[in-house]
Amino acid sequence: MSTAQFISELVEEQKTGDPMTQLEIKSNLQLLREQEMRALQSIKKLNKEEMAHIDPWLSILHKTYEELAYPSLHHVLQATTYFNDELQMWYETTKNEINYDWSIFCDRLKQYSLNRQISHINSPTVNHLLSNNNDILSFEKLIDTKFNKYSGVGDAKDWLLQTMHQFQQCGLRRFEQLQALPFLLVDIAYLWYVENIDLITSFEFFSKLFLQKFAPTSLKTQDILPSDKDKSLIVVTSSSFTSHLHQTIADEIIKKPTYLRGSKDDVHDWLDELEQTF
């Protein structure tokens, strides 16, 4: 029996037992909760060092939650309590995609950890492109002469597409594109980049965050389509209008009745008169 199930049964027994039994149950509950807290506290916070060992960390986490019989939907939320600020920001940008699914959560976190390691390996300290001041100046000059910079104002999607095309024209590789970002952004866009620099572990992830922040949003469907309340109003109004129209026609027929006299010609004449009435 799991810890959570055992605690639940003890709580139910506590409601119906005698005073001595209730005291014993209360003591057992306290003991079980302390054991649960110790199990959770034994899990290390996921910092930069632990990110290099993400697989065993996730395994320990999953095993602990299974032993405590936590509902699967709670696994992801509980895991984020061990995140530092950088990972909390990462989770905020991906939580809709994860949608409390543990397997997706693990896959995305592992990929993020891998991207961080690749980004560190290709950092300026070990990269041949920006190994000295002369290289930095040359790289910055390339950006100034061949690229348009983005300030946070204007069509972000169009700028990103143009920049990607220019990267190809200049033959810049992926890690070089990542290094070009601080030279390409100015004003508000640069401040946003600095605030999110720990999350930007690849050019692909930069593109995703950048478009979320700066791409112009189109009108949402719900802004164009009538709401449920509007639909109800339309139905009621239409129904009221139809009812009123029927009543008007009926009154007109009663006031000016048109009679069918029986002959073939009379039928045609009668239908014409009736159509004019409607």
N, C-alpha and C positions, 0 to 999 in steps of 0.2 A: 504494500500500500504506500502511495506517495505521501510526502510530508503535507502537502496541501490538503489531500483527502482526509488524512488523519486529523489535521487541525479542524477541518469542517465537521467531522463526526464528534470531536470533543466539544465543539461549540454547541452542537445540538444536544448532547448529553448534559451539558452544563445547565441548559434551560429547564430540564425536567428532573434532575437529580436532587438528592437531599443535600443539606448544607455541607456535610463532610465530603461527599462525593464532588460537589461543586468546587470546594477548596482544592481537592486533589487535581481535578481537571484544569483549574486555573493555573496550578503550578506546572502541569504538563504543557499547557499552552505556552506559558512563558519560556519554558525550556526549548520547545520546538522553534519558537520565533527567534530565540537566541542562536540556535543552530543554523537557522536560515540566514540570519544576518552574518554569521561567521563565514558561511559558504559564499555569500555575495561579496563580502569584503576581501576574501582571499583572491578575487579576480583583480588583476593589475589594470590600472588605467592605461588606455591606448594612446601612448605618446609617440614621438618621432622614433624613439629607439624600438619600441614594441612593434611599430609598423613593419619593421624588417622581418618580424616573425608572426605575421598575421594569421597563417594557417593554424598553428598550435593554439593561438589565442582564441580563435573562433571555435575550435574544437572543445576547449575547456569551457567556454561560455555555453555552448550547446549542451554539453554533458551536464553542467550544473543546472540549467533550466529544465532539462528532462527529469533529473532526480527530484527537483522541487515541484515537478508537475505543473509548471507555468503554462498557461494556454499559449498556443503557437503564435497567436496574434500579438501577444505581449513580448515575445522574444526580441523583436527589433527595437521596440521602445525602451526596454530594459537595457539593451546593449548600448544604446546611445548615452546612457548615464555614465559610461566609462570614457566618453569622448572628450578630447580637449577642444579648445575654441575652433581650431582649424577644421577638425572633423565635424563639429556641430554645424559649421557653415556648409561643409560639403553635404551633410545629410539634408539640410534645408533645401538645397538645390536639386536633390535627387529623390526626395521622399515620395513625391507623386508617382514617379516611375517604379519605385520599390513597392509601395502600397502594402507595407507590413508583411511582405513575403520574405521569409527567412533565406531561402535559396537565392533569390535575386539580390537581397541585401548582401549576402556573402560574396557573390560574384562581383558586384559593383565595388565593394570595399577592397577586394583583392586587386581589381584592376586599378583602382585609385592608388593603392599602395605601390603597385608595379610602376605606374606612371611617375610617381614621386621619385622612385629609385632611378629611373631612366633620366629624369630631369636633373637629378643630382650628379649623375655620371657625366652628363653633357653640360654641366654648369661652366661658366666662364673660367673658373680656376683651372680646369683641366682641358678646356677646349682650345684647339690650335687657332681657331679663327680670331678670338679676342685674347690672345695670350699676352699682349702688351699694349701700351698706350697708343702706339702707332696703328695697331690693328683696330682698336676701338674708334680712333678718329677716322680711319678709312671706312669703317662700317657705317659710322654715323653720317659721313659724307655721301655714301651710297644711298642711304635712306632719304637724305635731304634732297638729292638730285633726281631720284628715280620714283619716289613714292609721294602720295598725298597723305597728309597727317589728318587725324580725326580728333575733334575737340569735344564730341558729345552732342553736337548739333548737326543736323543733316541726315540723309538717308544712310543709316548704318549698314543695312544689308548690301546696298550698292557699293559702299566703300569697302566692305569686307571682300566682296567678289572681285573688285578691281585690285585690291591688295594681293589676293591669292594669285590672280593672273600675273601680276608684276613679280611675285616671288618666282613663278615658273620662268618668266622671261630672264630674270637675273640668275637663275640656277641655284637658288637658295634651298638648302635641305631643311628637313622638319625642325631639327634642333636650332638651326640658324634662324628660322622663321620665329621660333619662340623667343630667341634672344633679341629679335628686332622689335618686339612689341613695345618696350618702354620708349623707343625712339620714334615710334609711329603715333603714339597717343599724346595729346596735350590737354591742358585745362581740366575740365570736368572728367573727361575720359581717362586722363592719366591718374587723377585722384582715385577714381573707381578701380583702376588697375592695381594701384598700390594697396588699396584696402583688401583686394581679393587675390593678391599675388600668391599666397600659400595654396590657393585652390587651383591655380592655373599651372597644371603639371604637364600639359600638352597643348598644341595649337588647336586640336579638336575641342578640348574642354574650354579653352579660351573662347572659341567661336560660339559655343553653346551659351556660356555665361554672357558674352558680349551681346548676342542677339536678344537674349532675355531682358537685358537692361536697356539697350538703345534702339532696337528695331521698332519702327512704328507699328502700333497695334491696329489691326483693321476692326471695323465694326463687328461686334459679336452677333451671332444669330439671334440671341435673345433680345438684342437691342432693336432688331428689325421686325421680328415676328411678334404678334400680339401675345400678351401674357394670358394666363388662364382666366384672370379676372376680365380682361378685355374680350376674350372669346365668349365668356358667359354673357357679357353685356351685348355683344353682337347677336348671339343666339336669341336672347330675350327681346332685343329691339326688333330683330327680323320677325320673330314670332308674333310680337304685338302688332307690327305693321301688317302682316298677313291676315291676322284675325280682324283687324280694323277694315282691311280691304274687302274681305269676305262679307262683313256686316254691311258695308256700303253697297256692294253689288246686290245683296239680298234685299235691302231696302228699296233699291232702284227697281228691281224686278217686281216687288210688291206694289210699288206706286204706279208703275207703267207695265202691266203684264202683257206679254206677247203670246198670243194663242196660236196653236197649230190646228188648221182646219181640215187636213186630211189628204188633199191632193198632192201630186208630185211637185207642182210648182209652188204650192204653199209651203212644202218642206224646205225648199231652197230659200224662199223669202223669209221664212221663220228663222232659219239658221243665220241669215245675213243680219236680220234685226237683232238677234240674240248676241251675235259677235260684236255689233256696234255698241250694245249695252255694256259688254265687258270691256 
